[in-house]
Amino acid sequence: MDIDSVVIASPSSNARVFHQGAHVEQWTPQGQEPVVWVSQASAYQVGKSIRGGIPIIFPWFNQGRTLGLRPRHGFARTTKWEYLGSRPLPEGGMQATWFFDPTSAQEAEGADLFPYDYALHYRVSCDEALTVELEITNLSDEDFECELAFHTYLQVGDIERTTLEGLDGVEAVNPFISPEHFTQEGNVESLTGIDRVFFSGPNLTVRDEALSRNIQVESEGATNTIVWNPGPEGAAGMSDMGDDEWRQMLCVEAGCIYDNAIVVEPGRTHTLSYRLSTTSL
Ligand SMILES: O=P(O)(O)OC[C@H]1O[C@@H](O)[C@H](O)[C@@H](O)[C@@H]1O
C-alpha cells in the first residue's frame, strides 16, 4: 500500500481515512457489516482514487460541465490533504479533520483549470452515525463556480433486493441515456446499472432486504443526488472492481453538479454535509 491512513475509532463505530483525497475508505458500526463499501480489487496508489469509500469530488464532477476536463471528478480525490488531527467529541464519538488549499494541489493534474484561491476544511465524525462535512471558502477577490460531491459507495447484501425510498416525485435525468428530464414515480426499485441524477439532495433510505437493514442517508448543502451502480458490463470494464462486486455496492452521492454547480462569492463558505446511520428491518 503506497498511501497512508488513520483509523477513527469510537465505541460505536470506526472508520479508516486515507490522507490522499481525505478519503474515508470504510465505515463500520460495531457488530455490523461495513456500511461504506470498498472494492477488494481497489488500488491504493499515489494519484489513483480508491474504488469505494467516500471520494471527495471537487472542483468538477465527471468531465465537468464543459466536458473533457481531466482528471475525471476533479483533482481533490487524488491529491494528499493535510491531516490536522483527531479529538474526542463532547457528546461522545471521535472527529478527525483535514485541510486542502491550492498549495496542496500545486503538482496536481488539472489544478491550472481552477486558478482561484480557496480553502477546504473536512471533518469526519464517528459515533453511532458517520457524519462528513466539507467547507469550501472562497479566498479570491472574485466569484468562482465549482461542482462538488461526496461520491459515497454503500455496501448492500444484494443490489437486486435493494430499493431506494424517498425520491418519489423528484425530477431526474439519466444523462448517459437521454437529456430528457422526468419525474421519479415511487421507489427506485431497479438499481442494477443505474446512473441517474436527481434534482434534490439525498434524504432517503436504502432498504437492503439481504442484510435486513435500512441505511439512512441525510444531507445538507446538496442540490443533487447521484445514484450509480456499474452493473456487470460496467464492472467488467474496470480494472479496480471485481467482476461480481457490482452486486454488493450502490453509490448514493450528494452534490451540486452540472447546472447546479455552486457560485461562491469572495469571503463566503459553502458547506456540504452527509450523514449515514442504520436501523434493522
Ligand atoms: O470511475 P470513476 O471516475 O470513479 O467514476 C465512476 C462513476 O461515477 C459516477 O458518479 C458517475 O455518475 C458515473 O458516470 C461514473 O462512471
The ligand as a Gaussian input file, in Angstrom:
#p B3LYP/6-31G(d) Opt

LIG

0 1
 O      -14.594000       5.623000     -12.356000
 P      -14.855000       6.941000     -11.663000
 O      -14.095000       8.087000     -12.264000
 O      -14.646000       6.837000     -10.180000
 O      -16.395000       7.277000     -11.904000
 C      -17.370000       6.368000     -11.549000
 C      -18.785000       6.860000     -11.856000
 O      -19.074000       7.964000     -11.048000
 C      -20.461000       8.329000     -11.070000
 O      -20.655000       9.378000     -10.181000
 C      -20.846000       8.751000     -12.436000
 O      -22.228000       9.077000     -12.454000
 C      -20.544000       7.633000     -13.407000
 O      -20.850000       8.043000     -14.711000
 C      -19.075000       7.215000     -13.295000
 O      -18.841000       6.105000     -14.138000

